[in-house]
Amino acid sequence: MSALFLSGCDAEEPGVSAGEWAATVCTTLDPWRERIDALTVQAQSAIGPDTGPEETKAELVKLLDGAATASETARAAVSDGAAAAVEGGEDARATVVAYLEGARDAYASAGDAMEGLDAGAEGFYDQVAATMAELNTAYAAGPDLAGVSSVELSEAFATVGECG
């Protein structure tokens, strides 16, 4: 094997092709996003104009805890898998894992903050809005792979069917 093939991978784990890795990441992130979307829809359906503060709080805590769990599941899947056997493959995996850790931690932190709110307090809904706004700024919309300079990975994400 050439040194180029092994760059970005440790000696114990030779890695997978760029296409295989991109497909794995996409098939991990798509269900993760779908789960968070489903939790959001479920919470929105359960919270209506007649929903009291206690029920609102409970639904939002369920949403946030579920999103944290989904994020951890996705993080573990990417972390436990092999990196792409290309230059920058290990950096790309570390970037996606760090993003999912950040998402997990942001959801967990928002869930803890929501759990700590007093549903009977004046300004409860303002505190809910502030907690959710903080969550929205806690992590970006996706992993930033801009610093990973791998032509192979860029091409794989652009062409692999699972990423389309």
Buried (B, 14 or more C-beta within 10 A) or exposed (E): EEEEEBBBBEEEEEBBBBBBBBBBBBBBBEBBEEBBEBBEEBBEEBBEEEEEBEBBBBBBBBBBBBBBBBBBBBBBBBBEBBBBBBBBBBBBBBBBBBBBBBBBBBBBBBBBBBEEBEBEEEEBEEBBEEBBEEBEEBBEEEBEBEEBEBEBBBEBBEEBEBBE
